[in-house]
Amino acid sequence: MPELPEVEGVVRQLRPVAEKKVITAVALSETIYTSKAQGKDCIVKTLAPQDFEYAVTGMTIERVERRAKYIYMTLSKNGDTYLLVSHLGMSGAWFDVANLSDIPDAKYEKHAHVIFTMNDGRLLVYSDIRRFGELRLLREEADYAPLLAMAPEPFEAHACDYFIDKSNTKKYANKAIKAVIMDGHVISGCGNIYATEALYYQKIRPQTKTSDLSDAEKRALFAEIARILQESIDAGGSTISDYRNVNGEAGGMQHRLKMYGKKICSCGTETESLTIAGRTSVYCPLCQQ
């Protein structure tokens, strides 16, 4: 699942091709229509497909921003402001192309589910192979309560203190530290990849009980998370399976990872793994003690 750095990369590439452009037409895939007819919400949430197409047509994309792992598109139409929130799920991707055939990967072209025709004639396309991603058209952020419960951005000045205070509460104190730092209510945007890396650099095992870490150790861990997230942003994110940026390119951070997905640690020790919060957690039994 794309984490904060991957989403940030998409946002940075969407801005110059989408901001201040008008959506002149919207087309949703037959898959979305069929899903809705079966009582399911595939990708486009809450609204009926035809209502989504009608509502978004004619809107101007004013701003594209990131909040945690979400893409926020501020839209305007007839003097009213809206918020289109996009979550990439496991395999979602946005593309800026002249034609669908220009999408550089055939499997993404096959799974193009939301197609915005822009006033410059280009297409802004949301593709999703596994269809776990989401698009929600809201009047404001408060219309979808989970968005208001997200932790501060990890680069904000008070985010570390927020993390320490939150992790010291009864709800989190007895949980594995890996589960806590992947919780978006505690730290925004840190998933399995970067939690694994940060714990490795800080020599902390993922199953360590959060209450067993001092505030100083938590502060150092948070600083490591922020550092790794920034390094990954600079490297274009990690392409582990399906992640692609708006140009269809893979990221480069996967070549710098020291522990995520490794069978052997750089020290030569065979790594161990366990499941925490539904995710496979890999660690070095020698380096992380």
Secondary structure by P-SEA (a helix, b strand, c coil): cccaaaaaaaaaaacccccccccccccccaaaaaaaaaccccccccccaaaaaaaacccccccccccccbbbbbbbcccbbbbbbbbbcccccccccccccccccaaaaaaccbbbbccccccbbbbbcccccccccccccccccccccccccccccaaaaaaaaaaaccccccccaaaaaacccccccccaaaaaaaaaaaccccccccccccaaaaaaaaaaaaaaaaaaaaacccccccccccccbbbcccccccccccccccccbbbbbbbcccbbbbbbccccc
